[in-house]
Amino acid sequence: RHTAVRITHHPSGAVGYSADERDQLTNKVAAFRRMAESKAFKAWVRIMVSELTTGKTLEQRVEEDMEPKNLRVDVRGEDGKWQAVVD
């Protein structure tokens, strides 16, 4: 009888695996916990919460943040000091 369990969360790509115990239900719980504690799943959750709270996708927020009015461009002069570029 097989008791190892692998759980995959497709939207995030997170995977949890457990073959620690002889009981499949115990392995399911452990695999789910490992999946939920993975970096991939936590990153996905942060993105989803942000989209729900702001109403904007990550891509929309990046586009807004990259608008020229939100950026400051500095260049290093010949003297080695940083200077803001003013358009």
N, C-alpha and C positions, 0 to 999 in steps of 0.2 A: 504494500500500500504506500502510495506517494503522499508525503505530507509537506514538502517544500512548497513555498508560495512566492510568486513574483507579482507585484502590483505595479501597473504603469498608468500614470496620469498623462493622457495624450496631449492636452493643451500645453502643459509645461515641459513634457518630456521626462518628468521625474519618475524614478523607479525605486521601489522598495523590495527587498528580497529577504526571506527568512527560511532557514532550514534548521533552526536551533533546537526545536522541540519535536517530539514524536506526534504531537497533536496538531492537526491542520488548522483548527480554529485559533489556537495560540499563535501559530506561525502567521496566519492572516493578520492578526492584530499587530504583531511585531513588524510585518512587512508594511502595513499601512502606516504605522508610526514612523518607520524609517523613510518612507516616501514623503510623508508630510513634513518631516524635519530636514529634508534635503535642500540644498541651496537653490536648485532649479525650481522647486515648488514654492519656496518662500519668495523668490524673485517674481514668479508669476502672480502670487497673491498680492504683492505690493503693487504691481502694475494694474491688476484688476480693481483693487481698492482705490487707487488713484483715478482710474477712469470713471468709477462710480461716483466719487466725490467731486470731481471737477467737470465731468461730462465731456472730457476730451481724451482722445487716445494719446498714447505716448508719442506717436509720430506728430500729432497736432501740437503737442506741447513743445517738442523739439523745434518744429518749424517756427513757432512763436518766439522761442528763446533765441533762435538764430537770426532774427530780424536785425538789420543794422542798428536800429535805435536801442537794442538791448546789448550790443557788443561794444567793447572798447578795444581798439587796435593800438598796440605799442610797438615801436621799433627801437632797436639799439643803435644809438648814434656812434660815430667814430670815436667819441670819447668814452664809450663803454656804458653810458647811461641810457636808461630807458626813457623814451619820449612818446607821448600820445600823438597819434596821427589824427589831425583834424581835417575833415573834408570841407 
